[in-house]
Amino acid sequence: MSSITERRATLTALVSLSEQMLECARKGEWDAVPVLETQRREGLEAFFSNATLPEEAAFIEPALEGILEIDRQLIELATESREVAAAKLKDLQQGRRAQSAYNSNR
């Protein structure tokens, strides 16, 4: 069985993965986010496949709260990014319609 120190280090690494996901999202590097999320999910599943001890609560609770906060920020960024992409697509479609109308009236 892993020591509490090892489990704390594992959970710290998983929080770090979450922070990397957020940093990638902030940079617009959206392709990296699901790759990191898969690693994090697998790590969390492995971490929680072992029973947690009462003395681990002191570091598990704040780590999970941090991950949840990062996820909220990721959702915000994803929503904003999706809205920007939708607006650009709309502009592109309007431009194509205008070009088509111009070409048909020449």
C-alpha positions as CSV (number, residue, x, y, z in Angstrom):
1,M,0.0,0.0,0.0
2,S,1.2,3.5,-0.8
3,S,2.4,5.7,2.0
4,I,0.5,8.9,2.8
5,T,3.4,10.9,1.4
6,E,3.3,9.1,-1.9
7,R,-0.5,9.6,-2.1
8,R,-0.1,13.3,-1.3
9,A,2.5,13.6,-4.1
10,T,0.2,11.7,-6.5
11,L,-2.7,14.0,-5.8
12,T,-0.4,17.1,-6.1
13,A,0.6,15.9,-9.5
14,L,-3.1,15.5,-10.5
15,V,-3.7,19.1,-9.4
16,S,-0.7,20.1,-11.5
17,L,-2.3,18.4,-14.5
18,S,-5.4,20.4,-13.9
19,E,-3.4,23.6,-13.8
20,Q,-1.7,22.6,-17.1
21,M,-5.1,22.1,-18.7
22,L,-6.1,25.6,-17.6
23,E,-2.9,27.1,-18.9
24,C,-3.4,25.4,-22.3
25,A,-7.0,26.6,-22.4
26,R,-5.9,30.2,-21.7
27,K,-3.4,30.0,-24.5
28,G,-6.0,28.6,-26.9
29,E,-4.2,25.2,-27.1
30,W,-7.5,23.3,-26.9
31,D,-6.1,20.1,-28.5
32,A,-3.9,19.6,-25.4
33,V,-6.8,19.9,-22.9
34,P,-8.5,16.5,-23.5
35,V,-5.2,14.7,-23.6
36,L,-4.3,16.1,-20.2
37,E,-7.9,15.5,-18.9
38,T,-7.6,11.8,-19.9
39,Q,-4.3,11.5,-17.9
40,R,-5.9,13.3,-15.0
41,R,-9.1,11.2,-15.0
42,E,-7.0,8.0,-15.2
43,G,-4.9,9.2,-12.3
44,L,-7.9,10.1,-10.2
45,E,-9.5,6.7,-10.9
46,A,-6.3,5.0,-9.8
47,F,-5.9,7.2,-6.7
48,F,-9.5,6.5,-5.5
49,S,-9.4,2.8,-6.4
50,N,-7.6,2.5,-3.0
51,A,-9.5,3.2,0.1
52,T,-8.8,6.6,1.6
53,L,-7.7,7.0,5.1
54,P,-9.2,9.6,7.5
55,E,-5.8,11.3,7.9
56,E,-5.8,11.9,4.1
57,A,-8.8,14.2,4.3
58,A,-6.5,17.1,5.2
59,F,-5.0,17.0,1.7
60,I,-7.6,15.3,-0.4
61,E,-10.4,17.9,0.3
62,P,-8.4,21.0,-0.7
63,A,-7.0,19.3,-3.7
64,L,-10.4,18.3,-5.0
65,E,-11.8,21.8,-4.3
66,G,-8.9,23.1,-6.4
67,I,-9.6,20.8,-9.2
68,L,-13.3,21.7,-9.2
69,E,-12.4,25.4,-9.3
70,I,-10.1,24.8,-12.2
71,D,-12.8,22.9,-14.0
72,R,-15.2,25.8,-13.5
73,Q,-12.7,28.1,-15.1
74,L,-12.1,25.7,-17.9
75,I,-15.9,25.6,-18.6
76,E,-16.0,29.4,-18.7
77,L,-13.1,29.6,-21.1
78,A,-14.6,26.8,-23.3
79,T,-17.9,28.6,-23.4
80,E,-16.2,31.9,-24.4
81,S,-14.1,30.2,-27.0
82,R,-17.1,28.5,-28.5
83,E,-19.0,31.8,-28.6
84,V,-16.1,33.5,-30.4
85,A,-15.8,30.6,-32.9
86,A,-19.6,30.7,-33.6
87,A,-19.4,34.5,-34.2
88,K,-16.4,34.0,-36.6
89,L,-18.3,31.2,-38.4
90,K,-21.4,33.5,-38.7
91,D,-19.2,36.3,-40.1
92,L,-17.6,33.9,-42.6
93,Q,-21.0,32.6,-43.8
94,Q,-22.2,36.2,-44.2
95,G,-19.1,37.0,-46.2
96,R,-19.6,34.0,-48.5
97,R,-23.2,35.0,-49.1
98,A,-22.2,38.5,-49.9
99,Q,-19.5,37.2,-52.3
100,S,-22.0,34.9,-53.9
101,A,-24.5,37.7,-54.3
102,Y,-21.8,39.9,-55.8
103,N,-20.7,37.3,-58.2
104,S,-24.2,36.5,-59.4
105,N,-24.9,40.2,-60.0
106,R,-21.8,40.9,-62.0
